[in-house]
Structures are given as structure tokens and as C-alpha cells.
């Protein structure tokens, strides 16, 4: 695979190992133009599920979203459906 994850290549051996060890693998990069483009390409190349965070409070990644919400239950109610 010639795709990149956060600027680093993801090798075929890594993809195969992840698929062997886990029932499902997900990709969640930053919720900006570059992150969405990169995660879409990587998902197409690997078959992993691409999870794109909703744009809430202009947060860019999952840790920013959690910090911005400052409410564990609300965070869970937003994130959990993305993995279904």
C-alpha cells in the first residue's frame, strides 16, 4: 500500500497483521481537509472503516472534541454511533 497515515506509510504487513488480530479496524484522522482526504484514501486502500468526526465546536480531532464538550456522556452519545 502506498498510502500514508499522518505522514507515515502504512505497510501491507501492518495492514495484514491488524486484520488478523482484530475483527474490525477503524481510521480516524483529523477532521480537516487533509485529514479527511488522507483517511478516505487509506480506507479505500486498506478496507478499514473510515470514521469522520462531526464538526462540533470547530474541533479537529477526538481529544479536542472531548475537551470541548467537557461532558463524558455527551461525548459518548456522539462517538458511539460513529462505530456502529
N, C-alpha and C positions, 0 to 999 in steps of 0.2 A: 504494500500500500504506500502510495507516495503522499498521502495526506499528512497534515500536521495538526497537532493538538497543542494549543498555546505556544506555538513556535517550535515545537519539537516533533520529529517524525514519529509515527506510531507504526512499529514494525509488525509484519504479518505474524511473527511468532508471539508477540504480545497479544494480538487480537485473538489468535487461536487459543492461547492459554486462558484468557479471560472467558471466552465462550465455553471452554471445557470446565472451568471452575464454577461458573455462575449460570443460573437459569436465565437471567436477563442482565444486560449491560446497558447503561444509560450514559448519555453525553449531556453535560450542562455547562456550557461556556458562558462568558459574559453576554448580557442582553444588550449588546450594541451591534452596530452593523458588521463589524469584523467578526465578533463572536458568533453571531447568527449565521453568517456565511461560512465560517470555519466549521461550526458544528453540523450544519446541513451537509456539507461536503463529506465530513468524517462519517456521519451517519450513513450516507449513501455508500461509502466505501467499505464500511465495517458491518453494516446491518444492525448496529446498536440503535436503541431508541433515542431520538433527539428530543430533549426537553428544553423548551424555551420559556423562561420566566416571563410572567406578565409584567408589563411596565407599571409598577406601583411606586409612587413617590420618587420617580426617576432613579430607582435603584438599578445597579448594573449587574450585580451578582447575588447569589443566595445569602451570603453573610451580610451584605448591605441591606437586603430585604428584611432579614430577621432583626437587625439592629434598628431599622427604620420603623418597623411595626411595634417593637417593644412589647409584644404580646404573643406568648408561645402558642396559645390556642388559635389565634387568628392566623399565625404563620402556618400552623399545621393544616388549617382549613383551606389555605391557598395552595400549599405544596402537595398535599396528599393526592388530590385528584389528578395532578400532572403525571403521576406514576401509574395510574390505573390504565 
